[in-house]
Structure formats: structure tokens, C-alpha cells
Amino acid sequence: MQDCMKKLWFGNLSVSITCFIFFVFILSPVKTFAFDFDKSEAKNVIDSYTNYEIINENQTYERVDDFSISETGNIAIATNSYVNFYNSNGEFLYGINIPTLSGAFAIEYTDITLEIYEIRTNRLVLLNSENAEIMEAIKIQKSTHNNAEIKKIEESFRPAYKKTTEYTYFLNSTLSEVSRVGSDGEKQIIYHMNDDANFGDFLSAIMIFFIAIVIITYKIISKIKTEHLQSKR
């Protein structure tokens, strides 16, 4: 009887351990970073963030900051305030609203996680891309190794194209479209910035140009007047 109880106890223990391992290592997203930073002296800044929201609308009102293709062919396209996710067929799946990021950022997408590196602040954010939960957020400290990784990210930031085994992905020069071309030469548009937003950007640029002209002209006239008055004295 005692031997039977021992066998039963050890059997239950082995089942419990197996379940624990399965949950932790299989079901839970692993906190590993794609960007190769030395994080030994990184500062935890997760309190500066709140979990982002999943959205079901394909947001196409902003220019592209960066894009990333996972090993399974799924695509993440980041703009200033959103990240849109598409399946391997280029069909929109869902998005994540990310309003608290500061400035431009680079991304790496692995289907389960989305890694965001904020270029201006040197912050690295790891998201569960399936539910928008922030798993980790750290501020990268400057070092020889980290400086080299930052340079590598900046050089590959907003790439004109990326290649996979099946497609070549293109980001146009105005950062308004991500497309891909397969071996058959057929072009497929994955993301195209809304034309109304494009026109709005154009009007804003024209207004800024004219305001700059007015300011420069005013300064030139003021300088001429001042020099003219001084010459009369």
C-alpha cells in the first residue's frame, strides 16, 4: 500500500512539473530581444508606459516609420501612432495603438512579440503582439557594444527594400507605401497612406514654406531699414 502511494505521489508530481514547464516555456511568450543590446546596466522604465490597445481598423493616415517581416511571413508596419499587422497573404489582421512613443522608432516582429526601439530616447519596449501587453521596457545605456548596435539600427532604419525567400518588400521614398514583388513579378500593395492625408501633408509643407519666406523677407527688410537709418546718422 505504501509503495502504491509513493508511485501515485511521484506520478502526480511529474505531471505537475510537466504542466508547469509546458505553461512557462511553451504557452508564455519568451522575453528575448531581437536587437542585440547589452542590457546588464539597462534602466527599467516600464512604469512610464501603459498597455496599448488592440484595434480592428486598418490605420493608413500616417507615414511609415519602419516595417518588419516575421519568419512565417507575417508583416508588421509601424507608423507614428500605430502598428498594423498583416498575414502572409498581405491581408490586414489587427493593429495596436501606441500613442506614448517618442519620435521615430525601429521594430522587430516575431509573430508572438513586437520589439520597439525608440531612437530618440534609447528605450527598448517588448510587447506581446497578440494582446498588446507590455512585457518589458528598458532604457539602453551607452557603451561600445550598444553604440555599435544603435549605429546598425540607424543604418537599416526605414529600408528601401527587404528580401525574404518569397518576396522583395519595398518602402517608397515618401514613406507612404509598403509593397512587395514575388518571383512572378506581380506587385502587391500592403500599406498605402490615405490620399487625403497625403494631400494634407502637401498643404502643410506649402504653408510652412510660405511662412518661412515671409519671416526671411521680414528680417531682410528690417535689416535694410536699420542699416539705412544708421547711414543717415
trRosetta pair geometry for C-beta under 8 A, 3 or more apart (Angstrom, degrees):
i j d omega theta_ij theta_ji phi_ij phi_ji
1 4 5.7 -54 -152 33 32 113
1 5 6.6 32 151 -19 64 104
2 5 5.7 -53 -151 33 34 112
2 6 6.5 35 151 -20 65 103
3 6 5.7 -52 -150 34 33 112
3 7 6.4 33 153 -18 65 105
4 7 5.7 -54 -149 36 32 111
4 8 6.3 32 152 -20 65 107
5 8 5.6 -55 -148 37 31 112
5 9 6.2 33 153 -21 66 106
6 9 5.7 -54 -147 35 30 111
6 10 6.3 24 158 -12 65 108
7 10 6.0 -57 -144 42 28 106
7 11 6.1 33 154 -25 63 110
8 11 5.6 -55 -147 34 28 115
8 12 6.4 27 156 -17 64 105
9 12 6.0 -56 -151 36 29 107
9 13 6.3 29 151 -20 64 109
10 13 5.5 -53 -145 37 33 115
10 14 6.3 34 157 -20 66 104
11 14 6.0 -54 -149 34 29 108
11 15 6.6 28 153 -17 63 106
12 15 5.7 -55 -150 36 33 112
12 16 6.3 35 152 -22 66 106
13 16 5.7 -55 -149 34 31 112
13 17 6.4 30 154 -18 65 105
14 17 5.7 -52 -146 36 32 111
14 18 6.3 35 153 -21 64 106
15 18 5.7 -55 -148 36 30 113
15 19 6.4 30 154 -19 65 106
16 19 5.8 -56 -150 36 30 110
16 20 6.3 31 152 -21 64 106
17 20 5.6 -54 -149 35 31 113
17 21 6.4 30 155 -18 65 105
18 21 5.9 -56 -149 37 29 109
18 22 6.3 30 153 -20 64 108
19 22 5.6 -56 -148 36 30 113
19 23 6.3 28 156 -19 66 107
20 23 5.9 -58 -149 36 28 108
20 24 6.2 15 161 -10 66 112
21 24 6.2 -61 -140 42 27 103
21 25 5.7 -17 178 19 66 118
21 26 7.8 60 131 -8 64 100
22 25 7.1 -71 -124 53 14 83
22 26 4.9 -30 -166 27 57 130
22 27 6.7 51 141 -12 70 101
23 26 7.1 -28 -69 50 8 86
23 27 5.1 -35 -145 37 47 123
23 28 6.5 51 152 -22 62 102
24 27 7.7 37 -6 49 11 83
24 28 5.5 -29 -154 25 33 131
25 28 7.2 -4 -52 48 12 94
25 30 7.5 29 -145 -80 57 107
29 112 4.8 175 -118 155 105 118
29 113 5.6 131 -175 -63 131 99
29 128 5.2 179 9 -111 157 95
29 130 8.0 -177 -59 18 131 113
29 135 6.6 -104 90 -82 123 153
30 112 7.9 64 27 100 72 144
30 113 7.9 -90 64 -30 60 137
31 126 6.3 97 -144 120 79 160
31 135 5.7 -161 -102 147 99 128
31 136 5.7 87 -150 -21 121 135
32 113 7.9 166 59 32 67 161
33 36 7.7 165 108 -80 103 29
33 37 6.7 -39 115 34 152 94
33 39 7.3 122 10 -39 149 140
33 115 5.9 113 -145 -124 73 143
33 124 6.7 14 -130 167 138 139
33 126 6.5 -102 -92 -81 83 123
34 108 3.7 -131 71 129 148 156
34 110 6.6 178 -61 -47 125 118
34 115 5.1 -167 27 27 102 154
35 106 7.9 108 -82 96 130 118
35 108 6.3 -175 -40 -5 80 140
35 115 6.2 -168 -4 144 99 140
35 117 5.6 83 -55 -59 165 134
35 124 6.5 -136 61 -126 137 128
35 149 6.4 103 176 173 91 125
35 153 6.7 11 -130 -80 119 127
36 149 5.4 -151 78 -112 78 128
37 42 7.4 77 128 -74 126 127
37 124 6.5 -138 21 -50 154 157
37 140 5.2 -83 -159 -123 149 125
37 145 7.7 124 -152 122 44 100
37 146 5.4 42 -144 -116 86 92
37 149 5.5 -158 -84 88 65 163
38 41 7.5 25 124 23 97 85
38 143 5.9 -46 56 60 133 145
38 145 4.8 73 -18 86 123 136
38 146 5.6 -99 35 -54 91 95
39 42 4.2 -28 -158 -11 73 133
39 124 7.9 -90 -100 56 115 148
39 138 6.1 54 -146 114 110 164
39 140 7.3 -71 -102 -111 71 78
41 141 4.7 -41 99 26 107 152
41 143 7.7 115 42 -45 127 130
42 124 7.6 -50 -146 38 141 119
42 138 3.9 29 157 172 128 131
42 139 6.3 162 -166 68 76 46
42 140 5.9 -29 -113 -102 101 43
42 141 6.2 -144 -91 -6 46 91
43 138 6.3 143 70 -162 42 73
43 139 4.3 -11 58 49 101 105
43 141 7.2 102 -14 -55 89 97
44 47 7.8 67 132 -3 91 89
44 137 7.3 85 -165 82 58 67
44 138 5.9 -42 -100 -104 42 77
45 48 4.8 -15 167 12 92 123
45 49 7.5 79 125 -11 81 97
45 123 6.1 -75 64 -129 146 118
45 137 5.1 -87 79 124 76 101
45 138 6.3 130 19 -126 87 21
45 139 5.1 76 -24 -32 132 96
46 49 6.1 -70 -163 41 47 103
46 134 6.3 158 -148 129 95 124
46 136 6.5 -81 -80 -152 120 35
46 137 4.2 139 -90 42 61 101
46 138 7.9 -7 -45 -58 81 54
48 100 7.7 169 141 157 81 132
48 137 6.9 -131 53 123 93 144
49 100 6.0 160 -123 93 74 146
49 125 6.7 115 -74 -121 165 127
49 134 5.3 138 113 -100 132 171
49 137 5.3 139 10 -47 136 167
50 100 7.2 119 32 -23 79 154
50 134 7.7 166 144 1 14 135
51 132 5.9 104 175 120 87 90
51 133 5.4 -26 -129 -120 121 50
51 134 5.5 -141 -97 1 63 90
52 96 5.1 63 120 178 134 101
52 97 5.6 -174 -174 75 98 62
52 98 5.2 -26 -115 -90 147 65
52 99 7.9 153 -124 13 96 70
52 127 7.1 -20 28 -125 122 137
52 132 4.2 -113 79 -177 84 117
52 134 7.3 100 -4 -50 84 94
53 96 7.1 153 78 -154 40 60
53 97 4.6 0 58 39 93 114
53 132 6.1 160 -85 114 3 170
54 94 5.6 -5 -169 164 99 133
54 95 7.3 136 -163 78 52 45
54 96 6.2 -37 -101 -98 49 67
54 131 6.8 -66 -45 -149 125 39
54 132 5.3 -151 -52 -18 74 127
55 59 7.1 43 98 -33 143 113
55 82 7.3 -61 44 -132 137 116
55 94 6.8 152 76 -177 44 80
55 95 4.5 -28 66 72 96 98
55 96 7.0 162 16 -99 86 15
55 97 5.4 83 -27 -39 123 99
56 94 5.8 -43 -104 -124 54 85
56 95 7.5 -160 -69 26 11 84
57 95 6.9 -52 70 24 51 129
58 84 6.0 57 -143 -133 70 132
58 92 4.4 -62 -85 -126 120 160
58 95 6.9 147 -110 -40 37 125
59 62 7.2 10 143 17 106 99
59 79 6.9 -125 113 35 111 139
59 81 7.5 -97 152 86 156 96
59 82 4.3 78 66 40 147 173
59 84 6.2 -155 47 -66 80 110
59 95 5.7 107 7 -146 104 173
60 84 7.9 19 -71 -51 71 156
60 191 6.5 -175 -117 -163 99 81
60 192 6.4 24 -164 80 135 51
60 193 5.7 180 170 -127 83 33
60 194 4.9 122 108 -39 94 84
60 197 7.6 -169 123 18 66 143
61 79 7.9 122 68 148 56 165
61 193 7.2 86 -134 -157 13 80
61 194 5.2 -10 -95 21 60 129
61 197 4.5 165 -155 -77 65 148
62 79 3.6 117 89 173 118 134
62 80 4.9 -123 -173 22 148 95
62 81 6.3 145 -27 24 161 90
62 82 7.0 146 35 29 130 99
62 193 7.1 -117 80 -124 18 108
62 197 7.1 -98 -63 177 32 152
63 79 6.5 138 75 -138 32 95
63 80 7.4 52 55 -26 71 100
63 174 7.3 -112 -126 144 119 69
63 175 4.1 55 -179 112 111 111
63 176 5.8 -58 -117 -80 81 62
63 193 6.2 -11 -91 -86 53 147
63 201 7.8 74 -44 -90 114 157
64 67 6.3 -23 -170 -40 127 103
64 77 6.1 -62 -126 -174 108 99
64 78 7.1 93 -161 75 68 52
64 79 6.0 -70 -104 -90 37 73
64 158 7.3 133 110 -124 94 92
64 171 6.0 -128 89 -143 147 116
64 175 4.8 -147 48 -176 80 82
64 176 7.2 -165 -2 -80 94 13
64 177 7.8 -101 -15 31 130 12
64 178 6.0 114 -90 -45 158 106
64 191 6.6 111 -78 104 120 142
64 193 7.7 -121 -28 -56 81 108
65 78 4.7 -56 59 109 107 98
65 79 5.9 140 -6 -134 93 21
65 80 6.4 131 -49 -69 119 48
65 104 5.4 173 -145 -147 108 76
65 105 5.9 32 154 53 145 63
65 106 7.7 -140 142 -83 99 36
65 107 7.8 89 98 -12 106 105
65 158 7.1 -96 174 -77 35 98
65 175 7.9 52 -67 -168 26 129
66 78 5.0 8 57 51 76 116
66 105 6.8 -99 10 102 126 57
66 106 4.9 121 -79 -131 167 52
66 107 5.0 162 94 19 123 87
66 157 6.4 -71 -93 -154 114 70
66 158 6.1 -97 -91 -69 68 57
67 75 6.6 -1 -177 -174 109 96
67 76 6.6 172 -154 91 61 56
67 77 4.5 -11 -108 -108 103 69
67 78 6.8 -169 -81 18 49 73
67 107 7.4 -8 -124 60 13 115
67 162 7.5 -142 90 9 99 140
67 169 7.0 -126 103 151 134 142
67 171 6.6 172 16 -74 122 120
67 178 5.4 98 -55 -115 164 150
67 191 7.7 -163 -92 17 136 140
68 75 7.4 159 84 -154 45 53
68 76 5.0 -4 57 57 91 102
68 107 5.0 -120 -12 105 128 93
68 108 5.4 165 -131 -129 156 30
68 109 4.0 149 99 10 120 98
69 73 6.6 -16 -175 -139 104 34
69 74 7.3 158 -157 80 59 38
69 75 5.4 -22 -104 -101 73 73
69 76 7.9 -167 -78 23 29 69
69 109 7.2 43 -56 64 1 115
69 162 6.4 174 6 115 119 138
69 164 5.7 -90 115 -60 154 132
69 169 6.6 178 -43 -22 132 151
70 73 6.8 -42 72 29 78 18
70 74 4.6 7 33 55 122 88
70 75 7.6 -132 8 -67 81 29
70 76 7.5 76 -36 -11 95 99
70 109 5.0 -84 -63 116 90 93
70 110 5.7 124 -128 -137 102 22
70 111 4.6 110 -165 -46 159 81
71 110 7.2 22 0 -144 98 67
71 111 7.3 -66 41 -19 83 118
72 88 6.4 -99 138 -62 76 122
72 111 5.7 53 21 -74 123 135
73 87 7.8 34 107 165 92 55
73 88 3.3 49 109 -117 121 108
73 164 7.0 127 -107 157 76 164
73 166 6.9 7 -112 36 123 138
74 85 6.7 6 170 -172 112 93
74 86 6.7 170 -164 87 67 51
74 87 5.7 -45 -112 -132 86 38
74 88 5.9 -63 -67 -55 52 70
74 93 7.7 -7 -150 -12 115 146
74 109 7.1 -115 100 136 96 128
74 111 5.8 105 40 -97 137 81
75 85 7.1 154 84 -156 54 48
75 86 4.3 -11 60 60 103 101
75 87 7.9 -12 20 58 82 8
75 88 7.9 131 -17 -97 87 37
75 90 7.2 19 18 -109 140 55
75 109 7.6 96 -164 74 23 158
75 169 7.8 158 -120 -111 126 146
75 178 7.8 166 173 131 138 142
75 190 6.1 -50 108 -164 163 150
76 83 5.6 -1 -172 180 101 110
76 84 7.3 157 -155 80 50 46
76 85 5.5 -17 -100 -101 73 73
76 86 7.9 -172 -74 22 29 73
76 107 6.0 -108 110 129 126 142
76 109 3.8 156 8 -71 132 151
76 114 6.2 160 -134 -118 164 114
76 129 7.3 -85 -90 -139 136 140
77 83 7.0 159 78 -158 40 59
77 84 4.9 -14 60 59 95 96
77 86 7.2 29 -3 -3 107 112
77 178 5.6 -143 -112 13 133 156
77 190 6.8 160 -47 123 142 117
77 191 4.8 -174 157 -42 172 154
78 82 7.4 -175 -147 98 51 47
78 83 4.7 -21 -99 -104 76 85
78 84 8.0 -170 -77 21 31 65
78 98 7.9 -22 -144 40 100 143
78 105 6.7 -82 144 82 150 96
78 107 4.9 138 -23 -17 141 140
78 116 7.6 141 -116 -114 154 102
79 82 5.2 16 50 53 102 81
79 83 7.7 -172 22 -81 63 39
79 84 7.7 39 -5 -8 101 99
80 101 7.9 -162 -178 77 54 111
81 97 6.8 -12 156 -155 87 69
81 98 6.3 176 -175 67 39 65
81 99 5.5 17 -146 -97 96 64
82 95 5.2 -2 -174 178 113 128
82 96 6.8 151 -158 76 63 49
82 97 6.0 -32 -103 -108 80 48
82 98 6.5 153 -102 24 23 84
83 95 6.3 163 83 -159 48 75
83 96 4.8 0 53 50 98 99
83 98 6.2 46 -11 -8 96 128
83 107 6.9 130 -119 -104 128 161
83 114 6.5 106 138 -167 167 157
84 92 6.5 -52 -176 -131 112 97
84 95 4.7 -33 -101 -100 60 102
84 191 6.6 139 66 -99 143 122
85 92 7.6 100 81 -158 51 56
85 93 4.6 -49 103 57 97 113
85 94 5.7 2 50 61 111 63
85 95 6.6 180 10 -91 77 43
85 96 7.7 58 -22 -11 108 91
85 109 7.9 164 -115 -147 95 144
85 129 6.9 122 -85 173 143 115
86 89 8.0 -122 164 71 93 55
86 90 5.5 -1 164 -153 133 33
86 91 6.1 153 -159 70 85 29
86 92 5.6 -47 -100 -94 82 40
86 93 6.1 172 -110 -4 23 89
86 190 5.8 -154 36 -162 172 108
86 191 8.0 -136 -32 -53 141 91
87 90 7.3 -52 72 14 64 18
87 91 5.2 -6 38 55 104 88
87 93 5.7 108 -41 -58 84 113
90 180 7.2 -146 -86 33 125 123
90 188 5.4 -119 -59 144 172 132
90 190 5.0 -118 -146 -105 100 84
92 95 7.9 -24 -167 -46 106 92
96 114 7.4 -164 22 41 155 162
96 127 7.1 85 -171 161 169 160
96 129 7.3 -105 -37 -145 142 65
96 132 4.8 162 -131 -103 113 108
97 132 7.9 18 41 -137 65 149
98 101 5.3 23 145 -13 107 116
98 116 7.4 171 -156 -96 157 165
101 105 5.7 -62 178 -23 140 144
101 116 6.8 -90 -107 160 136 142
101 118 5.8 -164 -161 -97 94 115
101 125 7.8 -109 -98 9 103 149
102 118 5.7 59 57 -167 81 136
102 120 5.6 -105 120 71 99 125
102 121 5.2 71 69 -25 130 128
102 123 7.8 78 38 26 108 129
103 118 6.6 99 64 -169 90 91
103 119 6.4 -101 115 61 117 87
103 120 3.7 66 50 -8 155 138
103 121 7.3 152 35 -15 117 88
104 118 8.0 135 89 -153 42 56
104 119 5.2 -11 88 31 90 127
104 120 6.9 110 42 -27 70 98
104 157 7.5 72 148 -179 127 136
105 116 5.2 18 159 -174 138 93
105 117 6.0 166 -163 80 84 45
105 118 4.8 -40 -99 -99 109 51
105 119 6.1 -164 -100 -8 44 82
106 116 7.6 153 79 -155 44 48
106 117 4.8 -10 58 57 92 104
106 119 6.7 84 -11 -57 92 101
106 153 5.2 -157 29 -174 164 109
106 156 7.7 76 -137 90 141 87
106 157 5.2 -97 -83 -110 115 92
107 114 6.3 -21 -161 -173 112 92
107 115 6.5 144 -158 79 57 58
107 116 5.5 -17 -101 -99 81 65
107 117 7.6 -168 -77 19 34 73
108 114 7.6 159 81 -159 48 47
108 115 4.3 -5 56 56 94 113
109 113 7.8 -174 -148 95 42 52
109 114 5.4 -6 -108 -111 75 77
109 115 7.7 -149 -68 25 35 73
109 129 6.7 73 -143 -86 88 160
110 113 5.1 11 52 53 108 83
110 114 7.8 -164 25 -76 70 37
110 115 7.7 45 -5 -9 104 102
110 129 7.9 165 57 2 62 136
111 129 7.1 -167 146 64 20 136
112 128 7.0 -45 165 -146 72 69
112 129 6.4 140 146 36 19 100
112 130 6.7 -30 -144 -22 54 112
113 126 6.0 -16 -168 -170 123 90
113 127 6.5 145 -161 78 67 52
113 128 6.4 -52 -104 -107 67 38
113 129 5.7 140 -152 -12 11 98
113 135 7.3 -54 -125 17 112 145
114 126 7.7 153 79 -158 47 44
114 127 4.4 -15 60 62 94 109
114 129 4.1 106 -25 -81 100 106
115 124 7.0 -11 -171 -170 94 92
115 125 7.3 158 -157 83 47 52
115 126 5.6 -13 -106 -106 76 70
115 127 7.6 -165 -75 24 30 74
116 124 7.3 158 84 -156 53 45
116 125 4.4 -10 60 59 104 101
116 126 7.9 -164 24 -72 72 28
116 127 6.9 41 -6 -8 108 110
117 123 7.5 167 -154 87 47 46
117 124 5.3 -12 -104 -104 74 76
117 125 7.9 -170 -75 23 31 69
117 153 6.0 -62 91 -158 154 158
118 121 4.6 0 113 47 125 98
118 122 7.0 -46 84 17 82 12
118 123 4.4 12 39 54 119 90
118 124 7.6 -139 18 -67 76 33
118 125 7.3 56 -22 -7 101 105
119 122 7.8 15 -170 -68 22 47
119 153 7.4 -165 -100 118 95 122
119 154 6.8 106 -136 -92 123 90
119 157 7.2 30 -79 -109 141 155
121 139 7.2 -80 149 -124 91 97
122 139 6.0 64 102 -167 91 74
122 140 4.6 -115 169 57 97 93
122 142 7.7 -58 -134 -61 162 76
122 150 7.3 -33 -114 -103 95 131
123 137 6.6 8 180 -175 109 90
123 138 7.1 170 -153 90 66 36
123 139 5.3 -39 -98 -100 75 65
123 140 7.2 -172 -97 3 21 82
124 136 7.9 -5 111 115 90 97
124 137 7.2 174 88 -148 51 47
124 138 5.3 -11 58 62 96 84
124 139 7.8 165 16 -98 75 18
124 140 5.8 73 -17 -43 112 106
125 134 6.4 -56 -167 -138 102 103
125 136 7.4 173 -152 93 41 56
125 137 4.7 1 -109 -108 77 89
126 134 7.4 105 76 -165 55 60
126 135 4.7 -60 106 66 101 104
126 136 4.3 22 40 51 117 92
126 137 7.3 -149 24 -67 68 51
127 132 6.2 -27 -168 -148 122 39
127 133 6.8 145 -159 75 69 42
127 134 5.9 -43 -101 -102 73 51
127 135 6.6 157 -120 6 17 90
128 131 5.3 0 106 46 118 85
128 132 7.0 -35 75 26 78 11
128 133 4.3 14 33 53 118 93
128 135 5.8 105 -37 -45 84 111
129 132 7.6 34 -141 -74 27 46
134 137 5.9 -8 177 -37 123 111
140 146 5.6 170 168 -157 114 135
140 150 7.7 167 110 -69 146 109
141 146 6.7 143 85 15 52 169
142 146 6.1 -152 -141 83 30 125
142 147 6.1 44 -159 -63 81 96
143 146 4.5 82 47 16 82 104
143 147 6.6 -146 82 -11 36 88
144 147 5.9 -54 -144 34 23 112
144 148 6.7 24 155 -19 59 106
145 148 5.9 -61 -158 33 29 111
145 149 6.6 24 150 -16 65 106
146 149 5.5 -53 -147 37 38 111
146 150 6.2 42 152 -22 68 103
147 150 5.6 -50 -146 34 32 114
147 151 6.4 35 153 -20 63 104
148 151 5.7 -52 -150 35 31 113
148 152 6.5 35 150 -21 63 105
149 152 5.4 -51 -149 34 34 115
149 153 6.4 35 152 -20 66 103
150 153 5.7 -53 -150 35 32 111
150 154 6.3 29 154 -17 66 108
151 154 5.8 -56 -145 39 30 110
151 155 6.3 30 156 -20 64 108
152 155 5.9 -57 -148 36 27 110
152 156 6.5 3 160 1 63 112
153 156 6.3 -73 -147 49 27 94
153 157 6.1 52 150 -56 66 98
154 157 5.3 -30 -144 -4 32 125
156 159 5.8 -16 -174 -67 67 110
158 171 6.3 -134 -172 112 68 155
158 175 6.6 -39 -147 -103 125 111
159 162 5.6 91 88 -56 141 87
159 171 6.4 113 83 24 54 125
160 170 6.9 -16 159 -147 62 73
160 171 6.1 -129 -138 59 26 83
160 173 7.8 6 -119 -79 97 67
161 168 5.7 3 -175 175 122 97
161 169 6.2 155 -157 83 64 53
161 170 5.0 -20 -99 -99 89 64
161 171 7.2 -160 -73 18 40 71
162 168 7.4 168 83 -159 39 54
162 169 4.6 -7 56 56 88 109
163 167 7.6 -165 -147 101 50 47
163 168 5.1 -20 -103 -108 77 77
163 169 7.5 -161 -76 20 28 74
164 167 5.4 22 50 50 103 73
164 168 7.8 -166 27 -79 64 34
164 169 7.4 50 -5 -16 99 104
166 182 6.3 -27 161 -128 80 91
166 183 7.3 -85 -162 -20 54 98
167 180 4.2 13 176 179 134 123
167 181 6.6 143 -157 68 81 35
167 182 5.3 -48 -98 -89 81 63
168 180 6.5 160 79 -154 41 72
168 181 5.3 -15 58 57 94 90
169 178 6.5 0 -176 -174 103 94
169 179 7.3 167 -153 89 59 36
169 180 4.7 -32 -98 -95 65 94
169 190 7.7 -14 -137 4 105 141
170 177 8.0 7 105 111 90 91
170 178 7.1 164 83 -152 50 48
170 179 5.2 -14 58 63 99 83
170 180 6.9 169 12 -88 76 39
170 181 7.3 35 -13 -6 116 99
171 175 6.6 10 170 -116 107 55
171 177 7.4 161 -148 87 46 52
171 178 5.5 -16 -96 -100 73 77
172 175 7.1 -132 77 -43 70 17
172 176 6.2 -40 67 50 120 73
172 177 4.6 35 5 55 123 97
172 179 7.7 47 -40 8 97 104
174 177 7.7 46 67 10 93 86
176 192 6.9 32 145 -160 82 54
176 193 3.8 -82 -158 18 87 128
176 198 6.1 47 -135 -95 149 112
177 189 6.4 -55 -163 -142 109 104
177 191 6.4 174 -146 94 42 68
177 192 4.9 10 -110 -110 93 68
177 193 6.7 -100 -59 5 63 82
178 189 7.7 113 83 -163 49 61
178 190 4.8 -46 101 65 97 109
178 191 4.3 38 36 41 101 103
179 187 5.6 11 167 -173 131 97
179 188 6.3 164 -162 84 80 43
179 189 4.8 -42 -101 -103 98 54
179 190 6.2 175 -104 8 34 79
180 187 7.4 158 82 -150 35 55
180 188 5.4 -17 60 60 83 93
180 190 6.3 51 -6 -30 100 115
181 185 6.4 -8 -174 -149 109 31
181 186 6.9 168 -144 77 67 34
181 187 5.2 -29 -90 -94 87 66
181 188 7.6 166 -84 17 38 72
182 185 7.3 -58 74 2 64 20
182 186 5.8 -2 40 52 101 85
182 188 7.6 39 -18 -1 99 114
189 192 5.2 11 171 -45 132 113
193 197 5.7 -105 169 79 98 121
193 198 5.6 117 111 -60 113 97
194 197 4.3 82 73 7 97 108
194 198 6.9 -162 96 -10 50 84
195 198 5.2 -50 -149 34 38 118
195 199 6.4 39 153 -20 68 102
196 199 5.7 -52 -149 35 32 111
196 200 6.4 37 149 -22 63 104
197 200 5.4 -50 -148 34 34 116
197 201 6.6 39 151 -21 64 101
198 201 5.8 -53 -154 32 31 112
198 202 6.6 33 148 -21 63 104
199 202 5.4 -51 -152 33 36 116
199 203 6.5 36 152 -18 67 102
200 203 5.8 -52 -148 36 33 109
200 204 6.4 35 152 -20 64 106
201 204 5.6 -55 -149 36 32 114
201 205 6.4 34 153 -21 65 105
202 205 5.8 -54 -151 34 30 112
202 206 6.5 31 151 -19 64 105
203 206 5.6 -53 -149 35 34 112
203 207 6.3 34 153 -19 66 105
204 207 5.7 -54 -148 36 32 111
204 208 6.3 32 154 -19 65 106
205 208 5.8 -54 -147 37 30 111
205 209 6.3 36 152 -24 63 106
206 209 5.6 -54 -151 33 30 115
206 210 6.5 23 155 -14 65 106
207 210 6.0 -58 -148 39 31 105
207 211 6.2 31 154 -19 66 108
208 211 5.7 -54 -145 38 30 112
208 212 6.3 33 154 -21 64 106
209 212 5.8 -57 -153 34 28 112
209 213 6.5 29 150 -20 63 105
210 213 5.4 -49 -147 33 36 115
210 214 6.4 38 153 -20 66 102
211 214 5.7 -52 -149 34 32 112
211 215 6.4 31 153 -18 65 106
212 215 5.8 -55 -147 37 31 110
212 216 6.2 28 156 -16 66 108
213 216 5.9 -57 -145 39 28 108
213 217 6.1 28 156 -19 65 110
214 217 5.8 -57 -145 38 27 111
214 218 6.2 30 155 -22 64 107
215 218 5.7 -54 -148 35 29 113
215 219 6.5 27 155 -17 63 106
216 219 5.9 -56 -150 36 31 110
216 220 6.4 30 153 -19 65 106
217 220 5.7 -55 -148 36 31 111
217 221 6.3 29 156 -16 66 107
218 221 5.9 -57 -146 39 28 109
218 222 6.2 29 155 -20 64 109
219 222 5.7 -54 -145 38 30 113
219 223 6.3 31 155 -21 63 107
220 223 5.8 -57 -151 35 29 111
220 224 6.4 29 153 -19 64 106
221 224 5.7 -54 -148 35 32 111
221 225 6.3 32 154 -19 65 106
222 225 5.8 -54 -148 36 30 111
222 226 6.3 30 154 -20 64 107
223 226 5.7 -54 -147 36 31 111
223 227 6.3 27 156 -15 65 107
224 227 5.9 -58 -147 40 29 108
224 228 6.2 32 153 -23 64 109
225 228 5.6 -56 -147 35 30 114
225 229 6.4 28 156 -18 65 105
226 229 5.9 -55 -149 36 30 108
226 230 6.4 28 154 -17 64 109
227 230 5.7 -55 -146 39 31 112
227 231 6.4 35 154 -24 64 106
228 231 5.8 -54 -150 31 29 112
228 232 6.9 30 151 -21 61 104
229 232 5.8 -55 -156 30 35 112
229 233 7.1 34 150 -23 64 101
230 233 5.9 -51 -156 25 38 111
